[in-house]
Amino acid sequence: MDYAEIQRRIPHRPPFLLIDEIVESSDDRIVARKTFTGNEGFFQGHFPGDPMVPQVYFLEAAAQAAGIHAATHFGLTGARIVVSGVPSASFTPVPVRPGDAVLIEVRLLRFGGKVARVHASASVGSETVMEADITAIVT
């Protein structure tokens, strides 16, 4: 799935759309890619001379991927996925820098009514940079 199709499925827009493409999708899993170009505004202050992606962006990217999954597999195109909890999250000290492509994998653990629970991970190459359990509400 390309960038234009992603924009048809979720309401996020640049500069806060954190998914460039969908690499893989099935009933209970989605894998997305985001390549950080170095032109993102946060690089100016995080950190000057040693730019790296703030790790909290991986949580948001996972929520967006979950939204794309919900739109694709549950007919919820255009729905907003609002994070309501992060029962667990861990980040590694591996810096993600301009030019790095991050793979975001989201596995659906449970979906009922308007509440979803997912397990998400983000990686650069063979390095996992984030693992989290996320609860979200579909609005």
Secondary structure as UniProt FT lines:
FT   HELIX           3..9
FT   TURN            14..15
FT   STRAND          21..26
FT   TURN            27..28
FT   STRAND          29..35
FT   HELIX           41..44
FT   TURN            48..49
FT   HELIX           56..74
FT   TURN            77..78
FT   STRAND          81..91
FT   TURN            98..99
FT   STRAND          101..112
FT   TURN            113..114
FT   STRAND          115..124
FT   TURN            125..126
FT   STRAND          127..138
//
